[in-house]
Amino acid sequence: MWARLARARTGVTSDAVPAGAPVPLEIFLTVGDLAGVPPGAYRLDRYTGALHPVAGADAISAIERACLPGTVFRGMNAVVHLVGDRDWAFDTFGDRGYRVIHQEAGLLAHRVCVAAAAQGLSGRIVNAYHAGAVRTALGLTDRRHTPLFQILLARTGPGGHVIVPVELEEVG
């Protein structure tokens, strides 16, 4: 799975980087219940697919608290966060840097979901989180590193679905 995720960053035609260069995003993985990987948060090495620990098992509850409107991680095997360098985006593309880096993240998010499916996992993009809290949970201290996408990964059975509960808010 990790090698697939590392390869998801390469071989993509991008207007943001020179041909053949990987997209300017990092992949972080927060693991809860995944065989062979201790619970915690990891950064995926872009070249080897190796997982480098960035936080211990307490990262799971920190990521869970960062999600809005509340707990969505019950039954999840892992959560992927795509993190971009917003300063690089604005320095490179000016005011449209925000849009460019999100387009790159959207493409990578799709590739992460496809890589997960190839491993028998369902991937669901859920961008309801507090970016600052995710940054802290992943051990990122520089505000330039911005979480752009959150992808929930879970194993489902035949006909199974990953359903994220939605809490209705009263309007009044």
N, C-alpha and C positions, 0 to 999 in steps of 0.2 A: 504494500500500500504506500509506504513512504517513498519508495523509488518512483512509483507512478506519480505521486504528488510532486516530487522534485522535477520530473520530466514535464509536468503540466506547465511549468514556467518557461519551457524552451520550445523552439520550433513554431513560435507564434509570430505572424507578421504584425508589426506594431509601428504606428507612426510616432510613438513616444521615444523609442530607442533605436540605435543603428541596427541594421539587419544582422540577425544571429545573436544579438545580445538578449539576455533574459529580461523580462518585464521588471520594472523597478518596485517590486513588492516582496515582502517576506511572508512566509506561511508559518503560523503558530498553531499548535495543536494542544488542546487541553483534554486529557484523557481521564475518563472515569472508570468505565468497565470495558477494557479492551485486552484480550488475551495477549500475554507476553510483554505488555508495557505497563510499568508501575503508574499509578495515578499521579497526575501532576501536569504541569504545563511545559511544553517543549517548543524550540524553534527548529524548523526543518532546514537542514543544510541544503542549499540550492544546488550544490554540485554532486553530492553523494547520496542524498536522501536520508542521511543519518539524523536522528533526533538528539538535540542538545537540550538538557534540562535547563529551564529558566526559573521554575518555581515548583514547590512541592505539592502535596495533595491538597493543601489549603487553597490552592489556586482554583480548584473546582467550585468551592462555595463562593469565592470572590467573583468568579465569572458568573455564577448563578445570580448573585446579588446585583450584578451590573446589568442584567437583562431586564427589560421592561415588557410587560407589566408585572412580571414575577417569575416564579419557577417554571421553567420549560425543559429542564434537563433530566427529569425522571425518565429512565429508560433509554437515555442517550449513551452511546458508546464513547463518543468524542465530539468536541466542538473545534472547528477550524476558524481561525481569524486571519484575514488577509490584512496586512499592515503596510501602509505606504508612507513615503517621506513627503509630507505636504510642502515643505520648504523647497525640495527639489522640483516638485511640480510647478509651484509658482515662479521659482527662479528660471525654469526652463520655458514655461508656456504663458507666463503672465497671468492675467485674470482668468483665462480659460483652463489653467492648470488643475483646478478642482474637478472640472468636467473630464479632462483627459485622464487623470489618475483613477477616477471612478469608472470610466469606460474600460481601462486596463483591468481593474479589479473585477468588474462584471464578467469579462471574458475569462479571467482566471477562475472565478467562482464557478462558472459553468464547467470548466475543465475539471475542477475538484469534484463536482457532483458526478461527472462521467467516470472519473477515476474511482470514486467510491462505489458506483454501480458495478464497475468491473470487478470489484472485490465483494460483491453481494451486500453492500450497505446502501441505505437510502440517504441522500443528502438533501437537506432543506435549508434554503437561505432564509434567515430570520434576522433582519436588520433592526431589531428593537432592543437596543442596548445603549448604555451610557459609555461613550468612547473613553472618557477620562478614567472611569473605573476599570474598563478592560485594559487600558494601557498600564495602570498600576498593577493589576493582577498578573500581567505578563512580564512585569519587571522593567517596563520601558519608562525611563525617567525623562527623556527628551520629548517635549510636546510636538516636535516635528514628526515623530512617529505616530501616525494616525490609523486606528483600526477602521477599515473601510467596509468589510463584509464579515458576517458571522454565518457559518454553515454548520448545522447540526447533522451529525452522522449517527445512524442507528441501524441495527440489523432488524429486518422485518421478515416475517414468514410469508408464505404464499398469499398473495392478495392483501398483504399488510400495508399499512400506511404509517408514516410519521406525521402525526397530527399535533400541531402546536396549539395548546389551549388559548383562547382569546377571552379576556375579561372585558365585558362591556362596561363602558363608562357612561354614567348619567350625564346628559347634557341639560343644562338648565340655567 
